[in-house]
Amino acid sequence: MTLLIDNDIVRRVLKPAAVRRALESAYRDLASGEAVCRPRIDIRIPTRDPAKFYQWGTMEGGSTGGYFAIRMKSDVVYEREYEGVRTREKYCSRPGRYCGLVFLTDVETGEPLAIINDGTDTCSICVSRPTAPSGRPSWRGRIAARSGFSARGAWRAPMSKPCSR
């Protein structure tokens, strides 16, 4: 049975420590060849407003741990100046709303496991590793539903299972 996981469930179950562990595991799997990914690809289409464009983005990845996921997002993108810095802003439907979906499948059976709504920025602060003893950050990750689920493999956090062949 395919789970439909909405933003409220994501907020309740996605915990920073679990996400960090999943990211570390995913990056190890990538380095060892146990996981694959495709960087995000964005398609841009002009809108009637010359200051904005539509952007459809996808990225996917999977591992021998048994999962494959694709993330899809739909945004209207525009630039604005904020405190002297030009920023790229995005929204879906209206500013403050975001639209993204993660489609999770089982690589052994091909079965759809979950459709996860990630139209929330709840997790935009949940992945930053504490600084190393040297005082410098050992690494920083960020999962921002609005900006493309940049941390590959984070989709494994709520539903991880041991990686085996």
C-alpha positions in Angstrom: 0.0 0.0 0.0 1.4 3.4 -1.0 1.6 5.9 1.9 0.4 9.5 1.3 2.5 11.6 3.7 1.5 15.2 4.1 3.4 18.2 5.5 2.0 17.6 9.0 3.4 14.1 9.1 6.7 15.2 7.7 7.0 17.9 10.5 6.2 15.2 13.2 8.5 12.4 12.0 11.5 14.1 10.4 14.0 14.6 13.1 17.4 16.4 12.7 19.5 13.6 14.1 17.9 11.0 11.8 18.4 13.2 8.8 22.0 13.7 9.6 22.6 10.0 10.0 20.8 9.3 6.7 22.8 11.9 4.9 26.1 10.6 6.3 25.1 7.1 5.2 23.9 8.2 1.8 27.2 10.0 1.1 29.2 6.9 2.2 27.0 4.8 -0.1 27.6 7.3 -3.0 31.4 7.1 -2.4 31.4 3.3 -2.3 29.2 2.9 -5.3 26.2 1.5 -3.3 24.1 4.5 -4.3 23.5 6.6 -7.4 22.0 10.0 -8.0 21.3 12.5 -10.7 21.8 16.2 -9.8 18.7 18.4 -10.0 17.7 19.5 -13.4 15.5 22.6 -13.8 13.4 23.5 -16.8 12.6 27.2 -17.1 9.7 28.6 -19.0 9.0 32.4 -19.4 5.8 33.7 -17.9 3.7 36.6 -19.0 5.4 38.7 -16.3 8.9 39.3 -17.7 10.3 39.5 -14.2 9.3 35.9 -13.4 9.7 32.5 -14.9 8.2 29.0 -14.2 10.7 26.4 -13.0 10.1 22.6 -12.9 12.8 20.7 -11.1 13.5 17.1 -10.5 16.3 15.0 -9.0 16.5 11.4 -8.1 18.6 8.8 -6.4 18.6 5.2 -5.1 20.7 2.7 -3.3 21.2 -1.0 -2.8 19.5 -0.3 0.5 16.3 -0.9 -1.4 14.9 2.5 -2.2 14.7 4.9 -5.2 13.1 8.3 -5.0 12.5 11.2 -7.3 11.7 14.7 -6.1 9.6 17.0 -8.2 9.0 20.7 -7.6 7.0 23.4 -9.2 8.0 27.0 -8.7 7.5 30.5 -10.0 10.9 32.2 -9.6 11.8 35.9 -9.4 14.6 38.1 -8.1 14.4 40.8 -5.5 16.9 42.9 -3.6 17.1 42.4 0.1 19.5 44.5 2.2 21.6 45.3 -0.8 21.8 41.7 -1.9 20.0 40.3 -4.9 18.2 37.1 -4.0 16.3 34.5 -6.0 12.9 33.9 -4.5 10.4 31.1 -5.4 6.8 30.2 -4.6 4.0 28.0 -5.8 0.5 29.5 -6.1 1.5 32.5 -4.0 4.5 33.7 -2.0 4.9 31.6 1.2 3.6 28.4 -0.4 5.8 25.7 -2.0 5.0 22.6 -4.0 7.2 19.6 -4.0 6.6 15.9 -4.1 8.9 12.9 -3.4 7.9 9.6 -5.0 9.5 6.7 -3.1 9.7 3.2 -4.6 11.1 -0.2 -3.6 13.9 -1.2 -6.0 13.3 -4.9 -5.5 9.6 -4.9 -6.4 9.1 -1.6 -8.2 6.2 -0.9 -5.8 5.4 2.7 -4.9 6.0 3.0 -1.2 5.1 6.7 -0.6 4.2 10.0 -2.0 5.6 12.6 0.3 4.6 16.2 0.2 7.5 18.4 0.8 5.9 21.8 0.3 7.1 22.9 3.7 10.3 24.6 4.7 10.1 23.0 8.2 13.3 21.1 7.5 15.3 24.0 6.2 17.2 24.2 9.5 17.3 20.6 10.5 20.6 19.5 9.0 23.6 21.4 10.2 26.3 19.4 11.9 27.8 20.8 15.1 31.2 22.3 14.7 34.3 20.2 14.9 36.6 20.4 17.9 38.8 22.7 15.9 35.9 25.2 16.0 35.4 25.0 12.2 32.2 23.4 10.8 33.1 19.9 9.8 30.4 20.1 7.1 27.1 21.8 6.6 24.1 20.3 4.9 20.7 21.8 4.3 17.5 20.3 3.3 15.2 23.0 2.0 12.1 21.8 0.5 11.9 25.1 -1.3 15.3 24.9 -2.8 15.5 21.4 -4.2 16.1 18.8 -1.6 19.8 19.4 -2.0 20.9 16.8 0.4 20.8 13.6 -1.6 19.6 10.6 0.3 17.7 12.5 2.9 14.5 10.8 1.8 15.8 7.7 3.5 15.6 9.1 7.0 12.0 8.3 7.9 12.0 4.9 6.3 15.5 3.5 6.4 16.3 -0.2 6.3 19.7 -1.9 6.3 21.7 -1.7 3.1 22.3 -5.1 1.7 22.6 -6.7 -1.7 
